[in-house]
Amino acid sequence: MDDKLMFRNHYFQALGIGINEESNLKDARQLAHEIRQFEIELYWKRATYFWAFQLIAFTTLGLIFKDGNIGRLGQLPLGRLLIPAPIGVISALAGYLTARGSKFWQKNWEAHVDLLEDETKKRLTHVILCRDAPQFSVSRINQRFLAYLTFGWLAVLIVGAIPKTAEYFDAHSSCLGYIALFITLVFALGLFGTRSDFEGCAYYSGDETSWTDYPPKRRNIREFLFGKASRRFIIWRDRSAKDVTVVQTPTPAASGPTTNQLPGASYKV
């Protein structure tokens, strides 16, 4: 017995549902969908809570530099930075960790949906139709940006807590400007690593009737940076799809495809 089948059997044993109990499987699938949607809603409600604290921190920071003297750190009462900086650090870090926790539970229910859909042969969330490459994950961008804010506020906290760092920044402003530019570019490029990732198989329009591994081992720069694909393709989030043989058959004009078939195709495992 292979690992996938063993995992499936233990999953349904833990769930307390027999694989032949179609009604219970459908009910469980529907409940998993609803809880997953609930977790997505909670994710953004929690994010809004922490972004409110970020707004307070940035507003306070703006009031400190309202006279436009940001270029003369050594002449400022830097102790004032100890007001917004701790709020910024703690709220950004707490928001990042909360986002990761929320994402964990969202993925948990997505995994439930995947297993239950596979068992009931309703693979709607397994199949992604793509005209372009999969785009960026909104939740991943939010998490990464909160991580960046944590480091940014930590730098502000250090300047406020150790006044000599401000004098050092003033003395080496030109050199530090290049370093800041480099760090900004690295962080900006890091956001391109937040693209949604899917593992499974893909069929590209115009190819023979075969599935290939997805993601491919090599991706061109156009797809990585701009998310542009040269042709339409289908992603099937199941690596076992490679073992499916697609045999082209004429499609009857009066009837559509069955549940487990693409138009004009039959499957053999």
GROMACS elastic network, one bead per residue, 0.5 to 0.9 nm:
[ bonds ]
;  ai    aj funct       b0    kb
    1     4     6  0.83845   500
    1     5     6  0.65175   500
    1     6     6  0.66301   500
    2     5     6  0.55587   500
    2     6     6  0.63335   500
    2     7     6  0.87530   500
    3     6     6  0.50558   500
    3     7     6  0.60386   500
    3     8     6  0.85237   500
    4     7     6  0.51625   500
    4     8     6  0.61894   500
    4     9     6  0.87041   500
    5     8     6  0.50065   500
    5     9     6  0.61586   500
    5    10     6  0.86468   500
    6     9     6  0.51743   500
    6    10     6  0.62313   500
    6    11     6  0.85240   500
    7    10     6  0.52337   500
    7    11     6  0.60367   500
    7    12     6  0.87791   500
    8    11     6  0.50420   500
    8    12     6  0.63892   500
    8    13     6  0.85737   500
    8   115     6  0.77041   500
    9    12     6  0.54286   500
    9    13     6  0.61467   500
    9    14     6  0.86983   500
    9    19     6  0.84968   500
   10    14     6  0.61050   500
   10    15     6  0.84772   500
   11    14     6  0.52171   500
   11    15     6  0.61285   500
   11    16     6  0.86168   500
   11   115     6  0.87572   500
   12    16     6  0.59615   500
   12    17     6  0.55287   500
   12    18     6  0.65145   500
   12    19     6  0.70547   500
   13    16     6  0.51776   500
   13    17     6  0.66338   500
   13    18     6  0.74582   500
   14    17     6  0.80644   500
   15    18     6  0.86716   500
   17    20     6  0.83577   500
   17    21     6  0.67790   500
   17    24     6  0.68475   500
   17    25     6  0.71529   500
   17    28     6  0.89476   500
   18    21     6  0.53218   500
   18    22     6  0.84603   500
   18    24     6  0.83089   500
   18    25     6  0.82146   500
   19    22     6  0.73245   500
   19    25     6  0.75787   500
   19   119     6  0.76024   500
   20    23     6  0.88476   500
   20    24     6  0.89727   500
   20    25     6  0.83703   500
   21    24     6  0.54943   500
   21    25     6  0.61867   500
   21    26     6  0.87901   500
   22    25     6  0.50497   500
   22    26     6  0.62212   500
   22    27     6  0.86648   500
   22   120     6  0.73880   500
   23    26     6  0.52436   500
   23    27     6  0.62848   500
   23    28     6  0.86623   500
   24    27     6  0.50369   500
   24    28     6  0.60603   500
   24    29     6  0.85053   500
   25    28     6  0.51046   500
   25    29     6  0.61025   500
   25    30     6  0.86482   500
   25   116     6  0.66586   500
   25   117     6  0.87884   500
   25   119     6  0.78842   500
   25   120     6  0.70195   500
   26    29     6  0.50290   500
   26    30     6  0.61974   500
   26    31     6  0.86062   500
   26   116     6  0.77842   500
   26   117     6  0.85070   500
   26   120     6  0.70993   500
   27    30     6  0.51805   500
   27    31     6  0.61816   500
   27    32     6  0.86027   500
   28    31     6  0.50804   500
   28    32     6  0.60777   500
   28    33     6  0.86179   500
   28   112     6  0.88194   500
   28   113     6  0.86410   500
   28   116     6  0.74004   500
   29    32     6  0.51168   500
   29    33     6  0.62708   500
   29    34     6  0.87556   500
   29   112     6  0.76271   500
   29   113     6  0.59084   500
   29   114     6  0.88427   500
   29   115     6  0.87432   500
   29   116     6  0.54986   500
   29   117     6  0.67045   500
   29   120     6  0.85631   500
   30    33     6  0.51375   500
   30    34     6  0.63392   500
   30    35     6  0.87802   500
   30   113     6  0.83682   500
   31    34     6  0.50937   500
   31    35     6  0.61842   500
   31    36     6  0.84996   500
   32    35     6  0.52026   500
   32    36     6  0.60088   500
   32    37     6  0.85863   500
   32   109     6  0.59399   500
   32   110     6  0.77156   500
   32   112     6  0.63573   500
   32   113     6  0.57846   500
   32   116     6  0.86063   500
   33    36     6  0.51505   500
   33    37     6  0.62710   500
   33    38     6  0.86591   500
   33   109     6  0.74658   500
   33   110     6  0.78173   500
   33   112     6  0.86084   500
   33   113     6  0.63809   500
   34    37     6  0.51812   500
   34    38     6  0.62073   500
   34    39     6  0.87373   500
   35    39     6  0.61666   500
   35    40     6  0.86812   500
   35   106     6  0.85746   500
   35   109     6  0.69653   500
   36    39     6  0.51056   500
   36    40     6  0.63786   500
   36    41     6  0.88113   500
   36   105     6  0.81449   500
   36   106     6  0.57815   500
   36   107     6  0.82141   500
   36   108     6  0.83224   500
   36   109     6  0.52377   500
   36   110     6  0.64893   500
   36   113     6  0.84170   500
   37    40     6  0.51253   500
   37    41     6  0.63955   500
   37    42     6  0.87202   500
   37   106     6  0.82780   500
   38    41     6  0.51728   500
   38    42     6  0.62315   500
   38    43     6  0.86642   500
   38   106     6  0.88320   500
   39    43     6  0.60825   500
   39    44     6  0.89379   500
   39   102     6  0.70568   500
   39   103     6  0.83518   500
   39   105     6  0.70003   500
   39   106     6  0.56457   500
   39   109     6  0.84718   500
   40    43     6  0.50736   500
   40    44     6  0.67872   500
   40    45     6  0.88645   500
   40   102     6  0.80211   500
   40   103     6  0.82948   500
   40   106     6  0.65563   500
   41    44     6  0.56081   500
   41    45     6  0.63614   500
   41    46     6  0.87884   500
   42    46     6  0.60683   500
   42    47     6  0.84479   500
   42   102     6  0.76879   500
   43    46     6  0.53999   500
   43    47     6  0.62375   500
   43    48     6  0.88090   500
   43    98     6  0.83999   500
   43    99     6  0.66470   500
   43   102     6  0.56183   500
   43   103     6  0.74257   500
   43   106     6  0.85078   500
   43   139     6  0.85587   500
   44    48     6  0.60980   500
   44    49     6  0.86500   500
   44    99     6  0.86707   500
   44   139     6  0.87516   500
   45    48     6  0.51834   500
   45    49     6  0.65135   500
   46    49     6  0.51379   500
   46    50     6  0.67281   500
   46    51     6  0.87877   500
   46    95     6  0.78093   500
   46    98     6  0.75704   500
   46    99     6  0.77780   500
   46   102     6  0.86687   500
   47    50     6  0.54377   500
   47    51     6  0.61693   500
   47    52     6  0.87390   500
   47    95     6  0.64469   500
   47    96     6  0.87430   500
   47    98     6  0.80427   500
   47    99     6  0.70210   500
   47   142     6  0.84767   500
   48    51     6  0.50461   500
   48    52     6  0.62614   500
   49    52     6  0.54367   500
   49    53     6  0.71834   500
   49    95     6  0.84079   500
   50    53     6  0.52908   500
   50    54     6  0.65586   500
   50    55     6  0.88741   500
   50    91     6  0.57689   500
   50    92     6  0.70880   500
   50    94     6  0.76338   500
   50    95     6  0.55270   500
   51    55     6  0.62286   500
   51    56     6  0.87293   500
   51    91     6  0.78312   500
   51    92     6  0.80055   500
   51    95     6  0.78580   500
   52    55     6  0.50921   500
   52    56     6  0.65150   500
   52    57     6  0.88524   500
   53    56     6  0.50481   500
   53    57     6  0.62734   500
   53    58     6  0.86870   500
   53    87     6  0.70307   500
   53    88     6  0.72348   500
   53    91     6  0.62190   500
   53    92     6  0.84543   500
   54    57     6  0.50395   500
   54    58     6  0.61153   500
   54    59     6  0.84445   500
   54    87     6  0.75463   500
   54    88     6  0.58142   500
   54    91     6  0.67096   500
   54    92     6  0.71536   500
   55    58     6  0.52342   500
   55    59     6  0.60125   500
   55    60     6  0.85686   500
   55    88     6  0.89213   500
   56    59     6  0.51724   500
   56    60     6  0.62198   500
   56    61     6  0.86484   500
   56    84     6  0.77369   500
   56    87     6  0.82212   500
   56    88     6  0.84663   500
   57    60     6  0.52385   500
   57    61     6  0.62248   500
   57    62     6  0.86557   500
   57    83     6  0.80916   500
   57    85     6  0.70074   500
   57    86     6  0.86143   500
   57    87     6  0.60739   500
   57    88     6  0.55358   500
   58    62     6  0.60810   500
   58    63     6  0.86735   500
   58    84     6  0.71634   500
   58    88     6  0.78438   500
   59    62     6  0.50542   500
   59    63     6  0.63612   500
   59    64     6  0.88259   500
   59    84     6  0.84718   500
   60    63     6  0.51462   500
   60    64     6  0.64279   500
   60    65     6  0.89535   500
   60    81     6  0.88150   500
   60    83     6  0.77557   500
   60    84     6  0.59223   500
   61    64     6  0.51528   500
   61    65     6  0.65658   500
   61    66     6  0.85467   500
   61    80     6  0.87165   500
   61    81     6  0.71990   500
   61    83     6  0.84666   500
   61    84     6  0.61342   500
   61    85     6  0.82752   500
   62    65     6  0.52772   500
   62    66     6  0.57808   500
   63    67     6  0.83423   500
   64    67     6  0.79078   500
   64    80     6  0.71928   500
   64    81     6  0.77808   500
   65    68     6  0.55922   500
   65    69     6  0.61111   500
   65    70     6  0.59494   500
   66    69     6  0.77308   500
   66    70     6  0.87545   500
   67    70     6  0.82318   500
   68    71     6  0.78759   500
   69    72     6  0.56377   500
   69    73     6  0.75239   500
   69    75     6  0.86161   500
   69    76     6  0.80378   500
   70    73     6  0.61330   500
   70    76     6  0.85402   500
   71    74     6  0.88427   500
   71   170     6  0.77673   500
   71   173     6  0.89593   500
   72    75     6  0.56406   500
   72    76     6  0.69671   500
   72   166     6  0.86015   500
   72   167     6  0.89880   500
   72   170     6  0.68725   500
   73    76     6  0.53648   500
   73    77     6  0.83930   500
   73    78     6  0.75103   500
   73   159     6  0.89204   500
   73   166     6  0.55360   500
   73   167     6  0.71623   500
   73   169     6  0.78854   500
   73   170     6  0.67825   500
   74    77     6  0.81724   500
   74    78     6  0.79917   500
   74   163     6  0.76501   500
   74   164     6  0.81920   500
   74   165     6  0.87871   500
   74   166     6  0.53890   500
   74   167     6  0.51689   500
   74   168     6  0.86846   500
   74   169     6  0.84719   500
   74   170     6  0.68131   500
   75    78     6  0.83632   500
   75   166     6  0.89822   500
   75   167     6  0.88849   500
   76    79     6  0.85337   500
   76    80     6  0.86620   500
   77    80     6  0.61638   500
   77    81     6  0.82372   500
   77   160     6  0.86804   500
   78    81     6  0.55021   500
   78    82     6  0.76274   500
   78   159     6  0.72880   500
   78   161     6  0.77700   500
   78   162     6  0.86996   500
   78   163     6  0.67159   500
   78   166     6  0.83519   500
   79    82     6  0.55116   500
   79    83     6  0.78569   500
   79   159     6  0.89730   500
   79   160     6  0.54123   500
   79   161     6  0.69685   500
   79   163     6  0.83097   500
   80    83     6  0.57250   500
   80    84     6  0.79155   500
   80   160     6  0.71942   500
   81    84     6  0.58946   500
   81    85     6  0.59244   500
   81    86     6  0.87281   500
   81   156     6  0.69387   500
   81   157     6  0.67183   500
   81   159     6  0.78148   500
   81   160     6  0.50454   500
   81   161     6  0.81223   500
   82    85     6  0.54061   500
   82    86     6  0.64562   500
   82    87     6  0.88238   500
   82   156     6  0.83311   500
   82   157     6  0.62310   500
   82   159     6  0.89797   500
   82   160     6  0.56537   500
   82   161     6  0.69192   500
   83    86     6  0.65803   500
   83    87     6  0.72132   500
   84    87     6  0.52916   500
   84    88     6  0.60266   500
   84    89     6  0.86739   500
   84   153     6  0.85221   500
   84   156     6  0.88396   500
   84   157     6  0.84686   500
   85    89     6  0.60630   500
   85    90     6  0.85321   500
   85   153     6  0.55144   500
   85   154     6  0.70202   500
   85   155     6  0.85950   500
   85   156     6  0.59768   500
   85   157     6  0.50292   500
   85   158     6  0.88383   500
   85   160     6  0.80920   500
   86    89     6  0.51079   500
   86    90     6  0.59622   500
   86    91     6  0.82544   500
   86   153     6  0.76136   500
   86   154     6  0.80011   500
   86   157     6  0.67277   500
   87    90     6  0.54453   500
   87    91     6  0.58851   500
   87    92     6  0.82460   500
   87   153     6  0.86564   500
   88    91     6  0.54180   500
   88    92     6  0.58581   500
   88    93     6  0.83663   500
   88   149     6  0.77058   500
   88   150     6  0.71285   500
   88   152     6  0.87728   500
   88   153     6  0.56296   500
   88   154     6  0.81626   500
   89    92     6  0.53391   500
   89    93     6  0.60265   500
   89    94     6  0.83958   500
   89   149     6  0.74984   500
   89   150     6  0.50702   500
   89   151     6  0.76403   500
   89   152     6  0.81193   500
   89   153     6  0.51996   500
   89   154     6  0.59282   500
   89   157     6  0.80986   500
   90    93     6  0.52375   500
   90    94     6  0.58628   500
   90    95     6  0.82777   500
   90   150     6  0.77094   500
   90   153     6  0.89796   500
   91    94     6  0.50762   500
   91    95     6  0.58034   500
   91    96     6  0.84260   500
   91   146     6  0.89813   500
   91   150     6  0.82633   500
   92    95     6  0.50437   500
   92    96     6  0.60941   500
   92    97     6  0.86774   500
   92   145     6  0.89997   500
   92   146     6  0.53494   500
   92   147     6  0.69289   500
   92   148     6  0.85983   500
   92   149     6  0.61147   500
   92   150     6  0.51961   500
   92   151     6  0.89946   500
   92   153     6  0.83492   500
   93    96     6  0.50593   500
   93    97     6  0.62179   500
   93    98     6  0.84783   500
   93   146     6  0.69387   500
   93   147     6  0.67424   500
   93   149     6  0.82230   500
   93   150     6  0.56649   500
   94    97     6  0.52152   500
   94    98     6  0.59607   500
   94    99     6  0.84236   500
   95    98     6  0.50725   500
   95    99     6  0.59781   500
   95   100     6  0.85946   500
   95   143     6  0.79854   500
   95   146     6  0.67819   500
   95   147     6  0.88067   500
   96    99     6  0.51131   500
   96   100     6  0.63187   500
   96   101     6  0.87205   500
   96   142     6  0.81282   500
   96   143     6  0.53937   500
   96   144     6  0.77411   500
   96   145     6  0.84971   500
   96   146     6  0.54283   500
   96   147     6  0.61615   500
   96   150     6  0.85502   500
   97   100     6  0.51018   500
   97   101     6  0.62477   500
   97   102     6  0.86509   500
   97   143     6  0.82856   500
   98   102     6  0.60826   500
   98   103     6  0.84718   500
   99   102     6  0.50626   500
   99   103     6  0.60360   500
   99   104     6  0.85749   500
   99   139     6  0.78294   500
   99   140     6  0.88937   500
   99   142     6  0.80685   500
   99   143     6  0.62303   500
  100   103     6  0.50247   500
  100   104     6  0.62083   500
  100   105     6  0.89320   500
  100   140     6  0.89906   500
  100   143     6  0.71804   500
  101   104     6  0.51000   500
  101   105     6  0.66799   500
  101   106     6  0.87736   500
  102   105     6  0.53735   500
  102   106     6  0.62288   500
  102   107     6  0.86839   500
  103   107     6  0.60624   500
  103   108     6  0.84500   500
  103   139     6  0.78587   500
  103   140     6  0.89925   500
  104   107     6  0.52312   500
  104   108     6  0.61784   500
  104   109     6  0.89309   500
  105   109     6  0.64074   500
  105   110     6  0.85476   500
  106   109     6  0.54230   500
  106   110     6  0.62258   500
  106   111     6  0.87056   500
  107   111     6  0.60827   500
  107   112     6  0.86325   500
  108   111     6  0.51866   500
  108   112     6  0.64877   500
  108   113     6  0.88337   500
  109   113     6  0.61729   500
  109   114     6  0.85395   500
  110   114     6  0.61465   500
  110   115     6  0.87509   500
  110   125     6  0.89884   500
  111   114     6  0.50003   500
  111   115     6  0.63080   500
  111   116     6  0.86038   500
  112   115     6  0.53343   500
  112   116     6  0.61221   500
  112   117     6  0.83938   500
  113   116     6  0.52049   500
  113   117     6  0.57833   500
  113   118     6  0.83048   500
  113   125     6  0.81180   500
  114   117     6  0.52368   500
  114   118     6  0.60463   500
  114   119     6  0.86230   500
  114   123     6  0.76256   500
  114   125     6  0.72768   500
  114   126     6  0.69302   500
  115   118     6  0.51706   500
  115   119     6  0.62873   500
  115   120     6  0.87807   500
  116   119     6  0.50762   500
  116   120     6  0.61926   500
  116   121     6  0.84163   500
  116   122     6  0.84789   500
  117   120     6  0.51310   500
  117   121     6  0.57732   500
  117   123     6  0.53124   500
  117   124     6  0.77545   500
  117   125     6  0.80326   500
  117   126     6  0.82410   500
  118   121     6  0.50846   500
  118   122     6  0.64297   500
  118   123     6  0.59261   500
  118   126     6  0.83565   500
  119   122     6  0.78636   500
  119   123     6  0.89445   500
  120   123     6  0.81262   500
  121   124     6  0.89927   500
  121   259     6  0.72834   500
  121   260     6  0.68692   500
  122   125     6  0.83590   500
  122   126     6  0.87401   500
  122   259     6  0.72729   500
  122   260     6  0.80027   500
  123   126     6  0.50191   500
  123   127     6  0.66490   500
  123   259     6  0.88483   500
  123   260     6  0.83247   500
  124   127     6  0.57857   500
  124   128     6  0.83018   500
  125   128     6  0.73286   500
  125   237     6  0.85578   500
  126   235     6  0.79444   500
  126   236     6  0.57242   500
  126   237     6  0.51153   500
  126   238     6  0.74406   500
  127   234     6  0.69043   500
  127   235     6  0.56505   500
  127   237     6  0.64322   500
  128   134     6  0.89321   500
  128   233     6  0.85482   500
  128   234     6  0.57950   500
  128   235     6  0.50310   500
  128   236     6  0.66217   500
  128   237     6  0.81283   500
  129   232     6  0.77715   500
  129   233     6  0.63667   500
  129   235     6  0.65323   500
  129   236     6  0.89688   500
  130   133     6  0.64333   500
  130   134     6  0.71182   500
  130   229     6  0.85266   500
  130   231     6  0.86550   500
  130   232     6  0.57107   500
  130   233     6  0.53596   500
  130   234     6  0.60063   500
  130   235     6  0.75440   500
  131   134     6  0.89241   500
  131   228     6  0.82382   500
  131   229     6  0.68595   500
  131   230     6  0.85236   500
  131   231     6  0.66253   500
  131   233     6  0.66794   500
  131   234     6  0.88581   500
  132   135     6  0.79384   500
  132   223     6  0.82250   500
  132   227     6  0.60587   500
  132   230     6  0.77800   500
  132   231     6  0.75976   500
  132   232     6  0.69542   500
  132   233     6  0.83181   500
  133   223     6  0.63726   500
  133   224     6  0.83448   500
  133   226     6  0.85976   500
  133   228     6  0.56533   500
  133   229     6  0.54384   500
  133   232     6  0.89607   500
  133   233     6  0.88602   500
  134   137     6  0.89063   500
  134   195     6  0.68320   500
  134   196     6  0.59206   500
  134   197     6  0.73404   500
  134   198     6  0.83595   500
  134   227     6  0.67383   500
  134   228     6  0.89194   500
  135   194     6  0.86598   500
  135   195     6  0.54819   500
  135   196     6  0.59629   500
  135   197     6  0.88755   500
  135   226     6  0.88255   500
  135   227     6  0.62086   500
  136   139     6  0.89098   500
  136   140     6  0.79464   500
  136   141     6  0.76376   500
  136   191     6  0.86898   500
  136   192     6  0.76227   500
  136   193     6  0.82676   500
  136   194     6  0.55533   500
  136   196     6  0.53343   500
  136   197     6  0.88661   500
  136   227     6  0.86633   500
  137   140     6  0.52284   500
  137   141     6  0.62887   500
  137   142     6  0.87007   500
  137   194     6  0.57498   500
  137   195     6  0.54122   500
  137   196     6  0.50224   500
  137   197     6  0.85956   500
  138   141     6  0.52236   500
  138   142     6  0.62861   500
  138   143     6  0.87656   500
  138   194     6  0.81447   500
  138   195     6  0.87869   500
  138   196     6  0.88085   500
  139   142     6  0.50415   500
  139   143     6  0.62277   500
  139   144     6  0.86691   500
  139   194     6  0.87595   500
  140   143     6  0.50475   500
  140   144     6  0.60982   500
  140   145     6  0.84216   500
  140   191     6  0.86558   500
  140   194     6  0.56125   500
  140   195     6  0.81042   500
  140   196     6  0.84655   500
  141   144     6  0.51860   500
  141   145     6  0.59501   500
  141   146     6  0.85036   500
  141   191     6  0.65086   500
  141   192     6  0.89753   500
  141   193     6  0.89984   500
  141   194     6  0.60352   500
  141   195     6  0.87491   500
  142   145     6  0.52037   500
  142   146     6  0.61990   500
  142   147     6  0.86913   500
  143   146     6  0.52199   500
  143   147     6  0.63457   500
  143   148     6  0.88202   500
  144   148     6  0.63004   500
  144   149     6  0.86833   500
  144   190     6  0.84057   500
  144   191     6  0.73374   500
  144   194     6  0.82359   500
  145   149     6  0.62018   500
  145   150     6  0.86304   500
  145   187     6  0.89652   500
  145   191     6  0.82559   500
  146   150     6  0.62112   500
  146   151     6  0.88818   500
  147   150     6  0.50880   500
  147   151     6  0.66598   500
  147   152     6  0.87864   500
  148   151     6  0.53230   500
  148   152     6  0.62274   500
  148   153     6  0.87101   500
  148   187     6  0.76082   500
  149   153     6  0.59916   500
  149   154     6  0.82991   500
  150   153     6  0.53546   500
  150   154     6  0.60710   500
  150   155     6  0.87565   500
  151   155     6  0.63381   500
  151   156     6  0.88355   500
  152   155     6  0.52423   500
  152   156     6  0.65645   500
  152   157     6  0.87947   500
  153   157     6  0.61222   500
  153   158     6  0.86347   500
  154   158     6  0.62443   500
  154   159     6  0.87462   500
  155   158     6  0.51233   500
  155   159     6  0.63694   500
  155   160     6  0.87183   500
  156   159     6  0.51749   500
  156   160     6  0.62513   500
  156   161     6  0.86146   500
  157   160     6  0.50953   500
  157   161     6  0.59910   500
  157   162     6  0.84107   500
  158   161     6  0.51020   500
  158   162     6  0.57902   500
  158   163     6  0.83322   500
  158   165     6  0.76471   500
  159   162     6  0.53861   500
  159   163     6  0.59713   500
  159   164     6  0.78249   500
  159   165     6  0.56237   500
  159   166     6  0.58278   500
  160   163     6  0.61424   500
  160   165     6  0.85411   500
  160   166     6  0.81662   500
  161   165     6  0.89184   500
  162   165     6  0.58814   500
  162   166     6  0.77715   500
  163   166     6  0.55218   500
  163   167     6  0.70580   500
  164   167     6  0.51298   500
  164   168     6  0.63097   500
  164   169     6  0.87006   500
  165   169     6  0.61569   500
  165   170     6  0.86401   500
  166   169     6  0.50125   500
  166   170     6  0.62180   500
  166   171     6  0.86521   500
  167   170     6  0.50931   500
  167   171     6  0.62210   500
  167   172     6  0.86926   500
  168   171     6  0.51191   500
  168   172     6  0.61772   500
  168   173     6  0.81687   500
  169   172     6  0.52394   500
  169   173     6  0.53667   500
  169   174     6  0.89937   500
  169   176     6  0.71145   500
  170   173     6  0.52111   500
  170   174     6  0.88014   500
  171   174     6  0.84272   500
  172   175     6  0.55793   500
  172   176     6  0.60835   500
  172   177     6  0.85104   500
  173   176     6  0.51017   500
  173   177     6  0.59119   500
  173   178     6  0.88964   500
  174   177     6  0.51250   500
  174   178     6  0.68882   500
  175   178     6  0.55036   500
  175   179     6  0.66287   500
  175   180     6  0.88470   500
  176   180     6  0.60226   500
  176   181     6  0.84876   500
  177   180     6  0.50783   500
  177   181     6  0.61755   500
  177   182     6  0.86566   500
  178   181     6  0.50002   500
  178   182     6  0.61769   500
  178   183     6  0.86529   500
  179   182     6  0.50710   500
  179   183     6  0.61768   500
  179   184     6  0.85503   500
  180   183     6  0.51297   500
  180   184     6  0.60796   500
  180   185     6  0.86319   500
  181   184     6  0.51197   500
  181   185     6  0.62662   500
  181   186     6  0.87179   500
  182   185     6  0.51928   500
  182   186     6  0.62687   500
  182   187     6  0.87072   500
  183   186     6  0.50831   500
  183   187     6  0.61711   500
  183   188     6  0.85183   500
  184   187     6  0.51653   500
  184   188     6  0.60425   500
  184   189     6  0.85944   500
  185   189     6  0.61068   500
  185   190     6  0.84457   500
  186   189     6  0.51831   500
  186   190     6  0.61181   500
  186   191     6  0.89349   500
  187   191     6  0.66758   500
  188   191     6  0.53910   500
  188   192     6  0.74112   500
  189   192     6  0.54287   500
  189   193     6  0.74328   500
  190   193     6  0.53973   500
  190   194     6  0.75639   500
  191   194     6  0.55217   500
  191   195     6  0.82343   500
  192   195     6  0.63980   500
  192   224     6  0.75607   500
  192   225     6  0.68126   500
  193   196     6  0.87461   500
  193   224     6  0.87194   500
  194   197     6  0.84567   500
  195   224     6  0.85230   500
  195   227     6  0.88144   500
  197   215     6  0.78001   500
  198   201     6  0.89765   500
  198   214     6  0.72222   500
  198   215     6  0.68873   500
  198   235     6  0.78201   500
  198   236     6  0.86416   500
  198   237     6  0.64985   500
  199   213     6  0.79996   500
  199   214     6  0.56048   500
  199   215     6  0.61555   500
  199   235     6  0.84122   500
  199   236     6  0.81400   500
  199   237     6  0.56507   500
  199   238     6  0.71004   500
  199   239     6  0.72779   500
  200   212     6  0.84819   500
  200   213     6  0.61713   500
  200   214     6  0.51881   500
  200   215     6  0.73338   500
  200   235     6  0.69956   500
  200   236     6  0.57050   500
  200   240     6  0.77750   500
  200   241     6  0.75431   500
  200   242     6  0.85710   500
  201   211     6  0.58020   500
  201   212     6  0.52845   500
  201   215     6  0.76401   500
  201   234     6  0.82632   500
  201   235     6  0.58367   500
  201   236     6  0.52420   500
  201   237     6  0.63926   500
  201   238     6  0.63925   500
  201   239     6  0.56241   500
  201   240     6  0.81358   500
  201   241     6  0.63313   500
  201   242     6  0.66601   500
  202   210     6  0.86540   500
  202   211     6  0.54093   500
  202   212     6  0.53518   500
  202   213     6  0.62888   500
  202   214     6  0.56905   500
  202   215     6  0.80817   500
  202   233     6  0.66856   500
  202   234     6  0.53629   500
  202   236     6  0.59876   500
  202   237     6  0.84660   500
  202   241     6  0.88098   500
  203   206     6  0.88763   500
  203   207     6  0.72992   500
  203   208     6  0.87232   500
  203   209     6  0.79170   500
  203   210     6  0.67298   500
  203   211     6  0.50641   500
  203   212     6  0.65287   500
  203   232     6  0.87748   500
  203   233     6  0.54912   500
  203   234     6  0.52134   500
  203   235     6  0.67661   500
  203   236     6  0.82867   500
  204   207     6  0.57244   500
  204   208     6  0.86326   500
  204   210     6  0.89577   500
  204   211     6  0.81866   500
  204   212     6  0.86758   500
  204   231     6  0.70012   500
  204   232     6  0.61879   500
  204   234     6  0.65518   500
  204   235     6  0.89125   500
  205   208     6  0.86450   500
  205   231     6  0.63907   500
  205   232     6  0.55268   500
  205   233     6  0.55856   500
  205   234     6  0.82041   500
  206   209     6  0.89617   500
  206   231     6  0.84877   500
  206   232     6  0.88890   500
  207   210     6  0.74067   500
  208   211     6  0.86681   500
  209   245     6  0.77917   500
  209   246     6  0.57247   500
  209   247     6  0.73025   500
  209   248     6  0.77815   500
  210   242     6  0.76430   500
  210   244     6  0.82361   500
  210   245     6  0.70852   500
  210   246     6  0.67654   500
  211   236     6  0.89944   500
  211   241     6  0.69769   500
  211   242     6  0.55613   500
  211   243     6  0.86169   500
  211   244     6  0.80898   500
  211   245     6  0.86828   500
  211   246     6  0.88889   500
  212   215     6  0.88695   500
  212   216     6  0.80521   500
  212   241     6  0.88261   500
  212   242     6  0.67295   500
  213   216     6  0.60453   500
  213   217     6  0.84087   500
  213   239     6  0.73251   500
  213   242     6  0.76212   500
  214   217     6  0.80616   500
  214   235     6  0.74114   500
  214   236     6  0.85799   500
  214   237     6  0.85461   500
  214   239     6  0.83753   500
  215   218     6  0.82723   500
  215   219     6  0.83984   500
  216   219     6  0.66003   500
  219   222     6  0.83089   500
  219   223     6  0.66070   500
  219   224     6  0.67019   500
  220   223     6  0.55688   500
  220   224     6  0.64356   500
  220   225     6  0.88928   500
  221   225     6  0.59872   500
  221   226     6  0.80214   500
  222   225     6  0.55493   500
  222   226     6  0.55412   500
  222   227     6  0.66870   500
  222   228     6  0.61247   500
  222   229     6  0.79164   500
  223   226     6  0.55075   500
  223   229     6  0.59797   500
  223   230     6  0.87160   500
  224   227     6  0.57432   500
  224   228     6  0.79868   500
  225   228     6  0.82397   500
  226   229     6  0.89915   500
  228   231     6  0.88769   500
  229   232     6  0.71943   500
  229   233     6  0.87209   500
  235   238     6  0.87714   500
  236   239     6  0.78027   500
  236   241     6  0.72466   500
  237   241     6  0.83878   500
  238   241     6  0.57441   500
  238   242     6  0.83878   500
  239   242     6  0.60278   500
  239   243     6  0.82438   500
  240   243     6  0.55353   500
  240   244     6  0.73620   500
  241   244     6  0.51884   500
  241   245     6  0.85360   500
  241   269     6  0.86628   500
  242   245     6  0.78465   500
  243   268     6  0.83660   500
  243   269     6  0.59104   500
  244   267     6  0.61279   500
  244   268     6  0.55616   500
  245   266     6  0.81702   500
  245   267     6  0.56191   500
  245   268     6  0.50536   500
  245   269     6  0.62282   500
  246   265     6  0.61692   500
  246   266     6  0.57582   500
  246   268     6  0.66430   500
  247   264     6  0.85908   500
  247   265     6  0.57051   500
  247   266     6  0.53870   500
  247   267     6  0.64309   500
  247   268     6  0.78068   500
  248   251     6  0.89762   500
  248   264     6  0.59497   500
  248   266     6  0.65753   500
  249   264     6  0.53607   500
  249   265     6  0.55959   500
  249   266     6  0.69264   500
  250   263     6  0.89832   500
  250   264     6  0.56171   500
  250   265     6  0.79028   500
  251   254     6  0.87072   500
  251   255     6  0.77850   500
  251   256     6  0.76765   500
  251   257     6  0.78036   500
  251   263     6  0.67128   500
  251   265     6  0.78491   500
  252   255     6  0.56438   500
  252   256     6  0.73951   500
  252   257     6  0.89156   500
  252   264     6  0.83866   500
  253   256     6  0.76420   500
  255   258     6  0.88452   500
  256   263     6  0.71907   500
  257   260     6  0.79394   500
  257   261     6  0.58199   500
  257   262     6  0.61681   500
  257   263     6  0.52127   500
  257   264     6  0.72937   500
  257   265     6  0.82964   500
  258   261     6  0.53883   500
  258   262     6  0.77036   500
  258   263     6  0.83105   500
  259   262     6  0.82786   500
  260   266     6  0.84283   500
  260   267     6  0.81258   500
  261   264     6  0.78836   500
  261   265     6  0.60805   500
  261   266     6  0.59180   500
  261   267     6  0.69661   500
  262   265     6  0.54604   500
  262   266     6  0.74152   500
  262   267     6  0.89488   500
  263   266     6  0.85295   500
